[in-house]
Every structure is written in C-alpha cells, then in structure tokens.
C-alpha cells in the first residue's frame, strides 16, 4: 500500500471506534484483513469459523462483519442469517467476501441479509470504501435509533401527561356536574328536572335553581362562550353569583327587613352580572343567559333573556310557544339594558329552557335542528315527563345527528306545572 493511500486512510479514522468482526477459515487472510482494519482505527475481533463467530457475537455484538462466503461447516450465508437473528435491536453491517460474482449468487446473498460484497482477492482501496459506506449507514441508523428513542420517550412522557390531565379533567367533570346537585325536585304545584351534558370532559353550560321569596323559584340557564377548562371555570364563578346555598351572595336576591329574600327584577339582575363580568373578571369569555322568576302558586313567570335561546312553553293541548326579546349576551359591552317579559303557565303546561347546543345541533344532512325541529321533538315527547324527557330528547338528538357526541354542550331545565287545582 503506498504512502498516499495510508495518509488517506489515517485521515478517515472514525470519530467513534466501531467493532469489526473478521470471519475466515484462512489464518493468513484474517491476518491481512485484520492488519488493515486495525490501521484504519477499528476494534477488531477474529474468528476462524462461523460457529466461533457466533459465540463472539453472543458476548460482543460487532458493528460490522467481514465474512468469507465459503467456509467449512456453516457457510457465510448461513452465518449471516444467524447473525441477523442476534442483532435485531442493534443493526450490524454485513459484508460478504466472495469470489462469486454471478447475479443469482449476489441476489442469494442479499436475501440472506448481506449488505454488501467484496470480491476476492480483496483490494484494500475497495474494502476501505465499502467499510466507509457501511459506517455512513450505521451512523444514520444509530441516529435514527436515537431519534426514535427520543420520540418514544417524548410520547411516553406526553402519554403520562395526558393521563394525568385526563384524570384531572375527570375530577373537574365531577366537580362541574356537582354544581347541579339536584337533577329532579318535586314541588306542591309542579316538578322540576335538569340536564347538563358537556361535549367534552367539562364545558361552558350551567343550569340551576334557587329558592326566592315564599312560593317563588329562580331558574337560570347559562351558556359560556367556548368549551373546556376556562369556560368551565367561569361557570363555577357564575354559580356562586346565583347560589342557592348562600342567598346573601346571590345577586338575584335582595334581603328583606324580615330576613327573607325577594327576587329582584330579572332584567336588573342580568345588568348587574354584565357589570360584574366586565369590571371584576379578567376574561374574554361572554355568556348567554335566561333568568326566570317562577311563582309556584300561580304559574306566573318573569323572565329576562341575554342572547339565550327562547324559552319553549308546551301547553296542555300540545301547542308550543317559543318567543322572547332575544337580548345581548352578557360580558361583551357595558351599559347594555335587558328587557323583562312574562308568561303564564296553566295547569298541565310545561316550561323548557335549553342551551343552543340543542337547537344548533347539526343533522346528518348538515342542517341544524333549529326551533322548528325542537317543536317537532317536543310534540313527539309530549307524554314523556321528568328526567325521562331529557333522556328521550338526547336519544332523539343522537338519531338526528347520526352520532352519540354533539359539537356543543347541551343543557336544559324542564318545569311541569300541575297547579293548585291538581294538588289534591
């Protein structure tokens, strides 16, 4: 080998020492190959047979193998196949040394798992070039393996974080659902049922009720913009403003001289909430609201609407009324006024307050349910009452949408008025 070639070989010494296994039944051939490979900066192992090479591989798995094809006992092809079984996790580059050059034999070697061939007698320049090609492939393979490991570790960490977040969200869902403590309550003159179903773990809808002055019941249906955790946090804050457990904190109630609480005009309550959101809450969320003051004795209802869907009243004869002033959502602009409107329930009538997750539910044809579709559902479910009404409503919505999940939160309040004439 000339001086120029030696200088080129020394300049191309790899950064990291690769283990090279030389397998040949000829001691002289092994010595020649080993001398060159060591000079190129590799860590060299030698074996006089494939069987001996396999034992070495069990202890020290080489990065690159130079193996003769024709050997007594197990030949190079058989050794290559056995080597592949050993090196499944860490790839090893396999070069066959052979005098065979026919295409069929080369194909046979490739099928056995060989990566490259060097024809005997071995030319040092060609061998160095073949090993250099193997180094590049091994380097890329090791880089890919490391990147895959990093990706796997990252995905595992993300899965752990997801599992933790999912667990937290499940707990948050329980807490949000606990805001609606009673889903069904009977009064002397009627029955109240509530439904709250989020499109995800948690959502921006909230329904509830609270006692007001003697014989009065406050009802509220809220739909906070957006979905998820931030919307759910705002519903929790709003639940405090309309609390049934702490009437002194309820912005809809005013304390009377005798210690009881009276229901303030609903339109004034919504104006108060609008000011609170704009002045005290640092949020970009807004919400729609329908607030009602129901006289349990007479069936008279005072309401105010802030961008929420119209209340639906189903009369005893099946007639359905959906009307209201509409109004502006809460938390968008200051100085907004809201309009009170009234309704009178007669015995056998029922009042339904729903979020827009119902009327804006998309059907299989892409068209929304809308108020007309809701009216049809209410007509079909005229004889279904209480919590069963909401179960049936969700089932019918599932049929309409063609799937069991909805793109928006769904919530509602149903009050079925019996009246004084049915109290006996």
C-alpha positions in Angstrom: 0.0 0.0 0.0 1.5 3.4 -1.0 2.1 6.3 1.3 -0.7 8.5 -0.2 -3.2 5.7 0.5 -2.0 5.3 4.1 -2.4 9.1 4.6 -6.0 8.9 3.2 -6.8 6.0 5.4 -5.4 7.7 8.6 -7.4 10.9 7.7 -10.6 8.9 7.6 -10.4 7.3 11.0 -13.9 7.3 12.5 -14.8 9.5 15.5 -16.1 6.6 17.4 -14.4 3.2 17.4 -16.5 0.6 15.7 -16.2 -3.1 16.4 -15.3 -5.2 13.3 -15.5 -9.0 13.3 -13.4 -10.8 10.7 -14.6 -14.3 9.9 -12.4 -16.5 7.6 -11.1 -20.0 7.9 -7.8 -18.8 6.4 -5.5 -17.6 9.1 -3.4 -15.7 6.6 -6.5 -13.9 5.1 -7.6 -13.0 8.6 -4.2 -11.5 9.4 -4.1 -9.4 6.2 -7.6 -8.1 6.8 -7.0 -7.5 10.5 -3.9 -5.6 9.9 -5.6 -3.1 7.5 -8.7 -2.8 9.6 -6.8 -2.1 12.8 -4.7 0.5 11.0 -8.0 2.2 9.9 -8.8 2.7 13.6 -11.3 -0.1 14.3 -11.5 -2.5 17.1 -11.0 -5.9 15.6 -12.2 -9.4 16.5 -11.3 -12.6 14.6 -13.0 -16.0 14.2 -11.8 -19.0 12.2 -15.4 -20.3 11.6 -19.0 -19.1 11.6 -19.6 -21.2 14.8 -16.8 -19.4 16.6 -18.0 -16.1 15.3 -21.5 -16.7 16.7 -20.0 -17.3 20.2 -18.1 -14.0 19.9 -21.3 -12.2 18.8 -23.2 -13.6 21.9 -20.6 -11.8 24.1 -19.8 -8.7 22.0 -22.1 -7.8 19.2 -20.0 -6.3 16.4 -21.0 -3.2 14.4 -19.6 -4.5 11.2 -18.8 -8.1 9.9 -16.4 -9.1 7.2 -17.2 -12.8 6.5 -15.9 -15.2 3.9 -18.7 -16.9 1.9 -17.2 -20.4 1.6 -16.2 -21.9 4.9 -16.2 -25.4 6.3 -19.4 -26.2 8.4 -21.7 -23.2 8.5 -21.0 -21.0 5.4 -21.1 -17.2 5.2 -24.8 -17.1 4.1 -25.9 -19.3 7.0 -23.8 -17.2 9.4 -25.3 -14.0 8.0 -28.9 -15.3 8.7 -27.9 -16.4 12.2 -26.2 -13.0 12.8 -29.4 -11.2 11.8 -31.3 -13.1 14.5 -28.8 -11.9 17.1 -28.7 -8.2 16.0 -32.4 -7.4 15.7 -32.3 -4.5 18.2 -28.9 -3.1 17.1 -28.2 -3.2 13.4 -24.9 -4.7 12.2 -23.5 -4.1 8.7 -22.5 -7.4 7.0 -20.0 -7.6 4.1 -19.5 -10.9 2.3 -16.1 -11.7 1.0 -16.5 -13.9 -2.1 -15.2 -14.9 -5.4 -18.7 -15.3 -6.6 -19.9 -12.6 -8.9 -23.0 -14.1 -10.7 -26.2 -12.1 -10.3 -28.1 -15.1 -8.9 -25.5 -15.6 -6.2 -25.4 -11.9 -5.3 -29.2 -12.0 -5.0 -28.9 -15.0 -2.8 -26.5 -13.2 -0.5 -28.8 -10.2 -0.3 -31.8 -12.4 0.5 -29.7 -13.9 3.3 -29.3 -10.4 4.8 -25.9 -9.3 3.5 -25.5 -5.5 2.9 -22.5 -5.6 0.6 -19.9 -7.7 -1.2 -16.2 -7.5 -1.7 -14.7 -9.8 -4.4 -11.6 -11.8 -3.6 -8.8 -11.2 -3.8 -9.6 -8.2 -1.6 -8.4 -4.8 -2.8 -7.6 -2.6 0.1 -8.9 0.5 -1.5 -12.2 -1.1 -2.4 -12.6 -2.6 1.1 -12.0 0.7 2.8 -14.6 2.3 0.5 -17.1 -0.5 1.3 -16.4 -0.1 5.1 -16.8 3.7 4.8 -20.2 3.2 3.1 -21.1 0.8 6.0 -20.0 3.4 8.5 -22.3 6.0 7.0 -25.3 3.7 7.0 -24.5 2.6 10.6 -24.2 6.3 11.6 -27.6 7.1 10.0 -29.1 4.0 11.6 -27.8 4.9 15.0 -29.0 8.5 14.6 -32.4 7.2 13.6 -32.5 4.8 16.5 -31.6 7.6 18.9 -34.2 9.9 17.4 -36.8 7.1 17.6 -35.8 6.6 21.3 -36.2 10.3 21.9 -39.6 10.2 20.1 -40.7 7.2 22.1 -39.6 8.8 25.4 -41.3 12.0 24.4 -44.5 10.1 23.5 -44.3 8.2 26.8 -44.0 11.5 28.7 -46.8 13.0 26.7 -48.9 9.9 27.5 -48.1 10.3 31.2 -49.1 14.0 31.0 -52.2 13.2 29.0 -53.2 10.5 31.6 -52.6 13.0 34.4 -54.6 15.7 32.6 -57.3 13.2 31.7 -57.5 12.2 35.4 -57.7 15.9 36.4 -60.4 16.6 33.8 -62.4 13.6 35.0 -62.3 15.1 38.5 -63.2 18.5 37.1 -66.1 16.9 35.3 -67.3 15.5 38.6 -67.0 18.9 40.3 -68.8 20.7 37.5 -71.6 18.2 37.5 -71.8 18.6 41.3 -72.8 22.2 40.6 -76.2 20.8 39.6 -76.8 19.0 42.9 -80.4 18.0 42.3 -81.5 16.8 38.9 -85.1 16.4 39.9 -87.2 18.1 42.5 -90.9 18.0 43.2 -92.9 20.9 44.5 -96.5 21.1 45.5 -97.5 22.6 42.2 -95.0 21.0 39.8 -91.9 19.1 39.0 -88.5 20.4 38.1 -85.9 18.4 36.0 -82.4 19.5 35.0 -79.9 18.2 32.4 -76.2 19.1 32.0 -74.2 17.3 29.4 -70.8 18.6 28.2 -69.4 18.0 24.7 -66.0 17.2 26.4 -64.9 16.4 29.9 -66.1 19.9 31.0 -68.0 22.6 29.3 -69.5 26.1 29.4 -73.1 25.3 30.1 -74.7 25.6 33.5 -78.3 25.2 34.7 -79.7 25.6 38.2 -82.4 26.9 40.5 -82.7 28.6 43.9 -85.5 29.5 46.2 -86.6 33.1 46.3 -89.3 34.7 48.4 -92.1 32.5 49.7 -93.5 30.4 46.8 -91.1 31.6 44.2 -88.3 29.7 42.4 -85.4 31.1 40.5 -84.3 29.3 37.3 -81.2 30.0 35.3 -79.8 28.6 32.1 -76.2 29.8 31.2 -74.1 29.1 28.1 -70.5 30.4 28.4 -68.7 31.0 25.1 -66.1 28.4 24.1 -65.5 25.0 25.6 -63.2 23.3 28.0 -61.5 24.3 31.2 -61.6 28.1 31.0 -65.3 28.0 30.2 -66.0 25.6 33.0 -64.1 27.8 35.5 -66.4 30.7 34.5 -69.5 28.6 35.0 -68.2 27.8 38.5 -67.8 31.5 39.2 -71.3 32.3 37.9 -72.7 29.5 40.0 -71.5 31.5 43.0 -73.4 34.6 41.9 -76.6 32.6 41.6 -76.1 30.4 44.6 -78.9 28.5 46.3 -76.8 27.6 49.3 -75.7 31.2 50.1 -78.6 33.6 49.3 -76.7 36.5 50.7 -74.2 36.1 47.8 -76.9 35.6 45.2 -77.1 38.7 43.0 -80.7 37.9 42.1 -81.9 38.2 45.7 -82.4 41.2 48.0 -82.7 40.8 51.7 -85.9 42.0 53.2 -86.4 43.6 56.6 -87.9 40.3 58.0 -84.8 38.4 57.0 -86.3 36.7 53.9 -85.1 37.3 50.4 -87.0 38.7 47.5 -86.3 38.1 43.8 -85.1 41.3 42.1 -86.3 42.1 38.6 -84.6 39.6 36.2 -83.5 42.3 33.8 -81.7 44.2 36.6 -80.0 41.0 37.7 -78.6 40.5 34.2 -77.4 44.1 34.1 -75.6 43.5 37.4 -74.0 40.4 36.1 -72.9 42.2 33.0 -71.2 44.9 35.1 -69.5 42.2 37.3 -68.1 40.4 34.3 -66.7 43.5 32.7 -65.4 45.1 35.9 -64.2 42.1 38.0 -63.5 39.2 35.7 -60.4 39.4 33.5 -61.7 37.1 30.8 -62.5 37.2 27.1 -65.4 34.9 27.7 -69.0 36.1 27.5 -72.2 34.1 28.1 -75.8 33.9 27.2 -78.4 33.6 29.9 -82.1 33.1 30.6 -83.1 34.0 34.1 -86.7 33.3 35.3 -88.7 34.0 38.4 -91.4 31.4 38.7 -94.3 31.8 41.0 -95.0 28.2 42.1 -98.5 29.1 43.2 -99.9 31.0 40.3 -97.7 29.7 37.5 -96.7 33.3 36.5 -93.1 33.6 35.1 -91.0 36.7 34.9 -88.0 36.3 32.6 -85.1 38.2 31.0 -83.1 36.9 28.1 -79.5 37.7 27.2 -78.8 36.2 23.9 -80.1 32.8 25.0 -82.5 30.6 23.0 -86.1 31.4 23.5 -88.0 29.6 26.3 -90.3 27.0 25.0 -93.8 26.5 26.6 -95.7 23.4 25.7 -99.4 23.9 26.6 -101.6 21.2 27.9 -103.2 20.8 24.4 -99.8 20.3 22.8 -99.4 23.8 21.4 -95.8 25.0 21.6 -94.8 28.7 22.0 -91.2 29.9 21.5 -90.8 33.6 21.9 -88.7 36.3 23.7 -86.9 39.5 23.1 -83.5 37.8 22.4 -81.2 40.4 24.0 -77.5 40.9 24.0 -75.0 38.3 25.6 -73.5 39.2 28.9 -69.9 40.4 29.1 -69.5 41.9 25.7 -70.4 45.6 26.2 -71.1 47.9 29.1 -74.2 49.9 29.5 -76.5 47.3 27.9 -80.0 47.1 29.1 -82.2 44.0 29.1 -85.9 43.5 28.7 -88.2 41.6 31.0 -91.0 39.5 29.5 -93.6 37.4 31.1 -95.5 34.1 30.6 -98.4 32.4 32.3 -98.4 28.7 32.9 -101.7 26.9 33.3 -102.1 23.5 34.9 -100.8 20.9 32.5 -98.3 23.3 30.8 -94.6 22.9 30.9 -91.7 25.4 30.5 -88.5 24.3 28.8 -85.2 26.3 28.9 -82.4 24.9 26.7 -79.0 26.0 25.6 -78.3 26.4 21.9 -76.5 23.1 21.8 -80.0 21.7 21.2 -81.3 24.0 18.5 -77.9 24.3 16.8 -77.3 20.5 16.8 -76.3 19.6 13.2 -78.1 16.8 11.5 -76.7 14.2 9.1 -77.5 16.5 6.2 -75.7 19.4 7.8 -78.8 21.3 8.7 -79.4 22.4 12.3 -82.3 21.2 14.4 -83.5 24.8 15.0 -86.7 25.8 16.8 -89.0 24.0 14.3 -87.1 20.8 14.9 -87.3 21.3 18.6 -91.0 21.8 18.4 -91.4 18.6 16.5 -89.4 16.7 19.2 -91.5 18.2 21.9 -94.6 17.2 20.2 -93.3 13.6 19.8 -92.3 13.6 23.5 -95.5 15.2 24.8 -96.3 12.2 27.0 -92.8 11.8 28.4 -92.1 13.7 31.6 -89.4 14.3 34.2 -85.8 13.2 33.7 -87.1 10.6 31.2 -88.0 13.6 28.9 -84.3 14.7 28.7 -83.1 11.1 28.2 -85.6 10.8 25.3 -84.6 14.2 24.0 -80.9 13.2 23.9 -81.8 10.0 22.2 -83.7 11.8 19.5 -80.9 14.3 19.0 -78.5 11.3 18.6 -80.7 10.0 15.9 -80.9 13.4 14.2 -77.1 14.0 14.4 -76.2 10.4 13.5 -73.7 10.2 16.4 -73.7 10.0 20.1 -71.5 13.1 20.7 -72.5 16.6 20.0 -70.3 19.5 18.9 -71.6 21.8 21.7 -72.6 21.4 25.3 -76.3 20.5 25.9 -78.2 21.6 29.0 -81.8 22.3 29.9 -84.5 22.9 32.6 -88.0 21.5 32.4 -90.7 22.7 34.8 -94.0 20.8 34.6 -96.8 22.8 36.2 -99.6 21.0 37.9 -101.2 24.0 39.5 -103.4 24.4 42.6 -106.3 22.5 41.1 -104.3 19.3 41.0 -102.8 19.5 44.4 -105.4 17.2 46.0 
